[in-house]
Amino acid sequence: MSATLAKGQNGPLAANDVVISVQLTAPADLSALLVTESGKVRSDADFVFFNQPNGPGVNLQPAPAGQPASLAVSLNAVPADIAQIRAVITLDDATSNFGRFPAPTAIVSDSAGNQLYEYRIDGLNTESIVIALELYRRQSEWKVRAVGQGYAGGFAALVTDHGVTVDESPAATQVPPPPAYQPAQPGPGYPPPQPAPPTQQQPQYPPTQQGYPQGAPGYPPPGQGYPPPPAPGGYPPPAPGPGQGYPPPAQPAAQQQPPSEISLSKDRPVSLVKGQRVTLRKEGGTALTFVKMGLGWDPVRSRGMFGNRTVDIDLDASVVMFADMNVVDVAYYGQLTSKDGSIRHQGDNLTGEGEGDDEVILVDLTRIPAHVSTLVFIVTSYKGHTFEQVQNAFCRLVDGANNGELARYTMAGGMPFTAMAMAKVFRVGGDWKLQALGEGFQAKHPGEAVPQLGRFLGN
């Protein structure tokens, strides 16, 4: 007879071989993260999902059509430095959420099919991804805990919180990122109260571990937050093609045309064309230390039977930090400040209405960790509208010391893509350079975009 768990409850596991399965009415995937005491995977091999079904002691078992796969776990085969195995449910539809369906149920059975524990995951709303259960070590024994932790930030939040494809150089570990979910010590009151689901009311700006960087001229005080849209899903990311890493490697240099490079002018902003570069030094050779990247767009107005109408297009600006080919962090609407404090997103614009910059990302170049080599600025269309329905899309670089515009790149509409790599900032020796990209691809949110950015990383 199985035991019913409530959120936060735990129970012992007497069986060595167990199976984790889920019951739900929406198409979804089941995956597992094998993490150490720090809450991080050791490498990408500790992430078990449909395109990597086998991990150390954990195997994804296929299920009949229309049903999620299950996770078969041999506890004695799990490496000693793995402290928890987290079972994650992800909806197939990135635009959907658990609030639209009956609550999913997670089940733990032994290898003979006898149910040991059952957990109905109530209280989910806008989330499209949830940590359902956790198998964890308690001294020399294994136990199961009902977690039910939803991720409003979707894929990107899960990546940055669990360390999947994070640069593991010593510099990368100097500032450990605070995970959104940290298991508490077993006992009364676990887990801690969860924040309310995101609504259109403005929450407080999320705090950073070290606070906002000081000393950068022109840095504004922390904002009052923003109304986050419903959570994007889409995790795990689409698998790269055969032989590719994560993210895909850059194109061979022979296939790329060397971009031209021009200089910043103090008299008027530089008007960039696709592929052009500028060195982030003012005329006279002074290096820029604090810059703002403004991104803007206008929705196309169309004429109809009842007059002009504007399509409600929700574009989101994000910046992805890379150390060579490895993702280090993402600043986006679900995590407004990078964990090292060097990048700050000023909030989400849901429509593109209004003059000037629709979204602004602040970058303190003096605080970018030494191992970070490239920042890629992207725009994604959350509702799936293509750039054919957008006009006047632009990005511009602003000197944070005096708010003077330094460079601007404007794109014409008409591209059948849901995402755009607008520009990148990258290191060359001791200098930072900006390059206009203007390359389109298909992605509705950063989680879908990150695996496709490898081709932009070559200098």
HUWOQUI-V322120 format. One record per residue. N is the residue number from 0. RES is the residue in one small letter. BURIAL is b if it has 24 or more other C-alpha atoms within 12 Angstrom, else e. Layout:
{{N,RES,BURIAL} {N,RES,BURIAL}}
//
This chain:
{{0,m,e} {1,s,e} {2,a,e} {3,t,b} {4,l,b} {5,a,b} {6,k,b} {7,g,b} {8,q,b} {9,n,b} {10,g,b} {11,p,b} {12,l,b} {13,a,e} {14,a,b} {15,n,e} {16,d,b} {17,v,b} {18,v,b} {19,i,b} {20,s,b} {21,v,b} {22,q,b} {23,l,b} {24,t,e} {25,a,b} {26,p,b} {27,a,b} {28,d,b} {29,l,b} {30,s,b} {31,a,b} {32,l,b} {33,l,b} {34,v,b} {35,t,b} {36,e,e} {37,s,e} {38,g,b} {39,k,b} {40,v,b} {41,r,b} {42,s,b} {43,d,b} {44,a,b} {45,d,b} {46,f,b} {47,v,b} {48,f,b} {49,f,b} {50,n,b} {51,q,b} {52,p,b} {53,n,b} {54,g,b} {55,p,b} {56,g,b} {57,v,b} {58,n,b} {59,l,b} {60,q,b} {61,p,e} {62,a,e} {63,p,e} {64,a,e} {65,g,e} {66,q,e} {67,p,b} {68,a,b} {69,s,b} {70,l,b} {71,a,b} {72,v,b} {73,s,b} {74,l,b} {75,n,e} {76,a,e} {77,v,b} {78,p,e} {79,a,e} {80,d,e} {81,i,b} {82,a,b} {83,q,b} {84,i,b} {85,r,b} {86,a,b} {87,v,b} {88,i,b} {89,t,b} {90,l,b} {91,d,b} {92,d,b} {93,a,b} {94,t,b} {95,s,b} {96,n,b} {97,f,b} {98,g,b} {99,r,e} {100,f,b} {101,p,e} {102,a,b} {103,p,b} {104,t,b} {105,a,b} {106,i,b} {107,v,b} {108,s,b} {109,d,b} {110,s,e} {111,a,e} {112,g,e} {113,n,e} {114,q,e} {115,l,b} {116,y,b} {117,e,b} {118,y,b} {119,r,b} {120,i,b} {121,d,b} {122,g,b} {123,l,b} {124,n,b} {125,t,b} {126,e,b} {127,s,b} {128,i,b} {129,v,b} {130,i,b} {131,a,b} {132,l,b} {133,e,b} {134,l,b} {135,y,b} {136,r,b} {137,r,e} {138,q,e} {139,s,e} {140,e,e} {141,w,b} {142,k,b} {143,v,b} {144,r,b} {145,a,b} {146,v,b} {147,g,b} {148,q,b} {149,g,b} {150,y,b} {151,a,b} {152,g,b} {153,g,b} {154,f,b} {155,a,b} {156,a,b} {157,l,b} {158,v,b} {159,t,b} {160,d,b} {161,h,b} {162,g,b} {163,v,b} {164,t,b} {165,v,b} {166,d,b} {167,e,b} {168,s,e} {169,p,e} {170,a,e} {171,a,b} {172,t,e} {173,q,e} {174,v,e} {175,p,b} {176,p,b} {177,p,b} {178,p,e} {179,a,b} {180,y,b} {181,q,b} {182,p,b} {183,a,e} {184,q,e} {185,p,e} {186,g,e} {187,p,e} {188,g,e} {189,y,e} {190,p,b} {191,p,e} {192,p,e} {193,q,e} {194,p,e} {195,a,e} {196,p,b} {197,p,b} {198,t,e} {199,q,e} {200,q,e} {201,q,e} {202,p,e} {203,q,e} {204,y,b} {205,p,b} {206,p,e} {207,t,b} {208,q,e} {209,q,e} {210,g,e} {211,y,b} {212,p,b} {213,q,e} {214,g,e} {215,a,b} {216,p,e} {217,g,e} {218,y,b} {219,p,b} {220,p,e} {221,p,b} {222,g,e} {223,q,e} {224,g,b} {225,y,b} {226,p,b} {227,p,b} {228,p,b} {229,p,b} {230,a,b} {231,p,b} {232,g,b} {233,g,b} {234,y,b} {235,p,b} {236,p,b} {237,p,b} {238,a,e} {239,p,e} {240,g,e} {241,p,e} {242,g,e} {243,q,e} {244,g,e} {245,y,b} {246,p,b} {247,p,b} {248,p,b} {249,a,b} {250,q,e} {251,p,e} {252,a,e} {253,a,e} {254,q,e} {255,q,e} {256,q,e} {257,p,e} {258,p,e} {259,s,e} {260,e,e} {261,i,b} {262,s,b} {263,l,b} {264,s,e} {265,k,e} {266,d,e} {267,r,e} {268,p,b} {269,v,b} {270,s,b} {271,l,b} {272,v,b} {273,k,b} {274,g,b} {275,q,b} {276,r,b} {277,v,b} {278,t,b} {279,l,b} {280,r,b} {281,k,b} {282,e,e} {283,g,e} {284,g,e} {285,t,e} {286,a,e} {287,l,b} {288,t,b} {289,f,b} {290,v,b} {291,k,b} {292,m,b} {293,g,b} {294,l,b} {295,g,b} {296,w,b} {297,d,b} {298,p,b} {299,v,b} {300,r,e} {301,s,e} {302,r,e} {303,g,e} {304,m,e} {305,f,e} {306,g,e} {307,n,e} {308,r,e} {309,t,e} {310,v,b} {311,d,b} {312,i,b} {313,d,b} {314,l,b} {315,d,b} {316,a,b} {317,s,b} {318,v,b} {319,v,b} {320,m,b} {321,f,b} {322,a,b} {323,d,b} {324,m,b} {325,n,b} {326,v,b} {327,v,b} {328,d,b} {329,v,b} {330,a,b} {331,y,b} {332,y,b} {333,g,b} {334,q,b} {335,l,b} {336,t,b} {337,s,b} {338,k,b} {339,d,b} {340,g,b} {341,s,b} {342,i,b} {343,r,b} {344,h,b} {345,q,b} {346,g,b} {347,d,b} {348,n,b} {349,l,b} {350,t,b} {351,g,b} {352,e,b} {353,g,e} {354,e,e} {355,g,e} {356,d,b} {357,d,b} {358,e,b} {359,v,b} {360,i,b} {361,l,b} {362,v,b} {363,d,b} {364,l,b} {365,t,b} {366,r,b} {367,i,b} {368,p,b} {369,a,b} {370,h,b} {371,v,b} {372,s,b} {373,t,b} {374,l,b} {375,v,b} {376,f,b} {377,i,b} {378,v,b} {379,t,b} {380,s,b} {381,y,b} {382,k,b} {383,g,b} {384,h,b} {385,t,b} {386,f,b} {387,e,b} {388,q,b} {389,v,b} {390,q,b} {391,n,b} {392,a,b} {393,f,b} {394,c,b} {395,r,b} {396,l,b} {397,v,b} {398,d,b} {399,g,b} {400,a,b} {401,n,e} {402,n,e} {403,g,b} {404,e,b} {405,l,b} {406,a,b} {407,r,b} {408,y,b} {409,t,b} {410,m,b} {411,a,e} {412,g,b} {413,g,e} {414,m,e} {415,p,e} {416,f,b} {417,t,b} {418,a,b} {419,m,b} {420,a,b} {421,m,b} {422,a,b} {423,k,b} {424,v,b} {425,f,b} {426,r,b} {427,v,e} {428,g,e} {429,g,e} {430,d,e} {431,w,b} {432,k,b} {433,l,b} {434,q,b} {435,a,b} {436,l,b} {437,g,b} {438,e,b} {439,g,b} {440,f,b} {441,q,b} {442,a,b} {443,k,b} {444,h,b} {445,p,b} {446,g,b} {447,e,b} {448,a,b} {449,v,b} {450,p,b} {451,q,b} {452,l,b} {453,g,b} {454,r,b} {455,f,b} {456,l,b} {457,g,b} {458,n,b}}
//
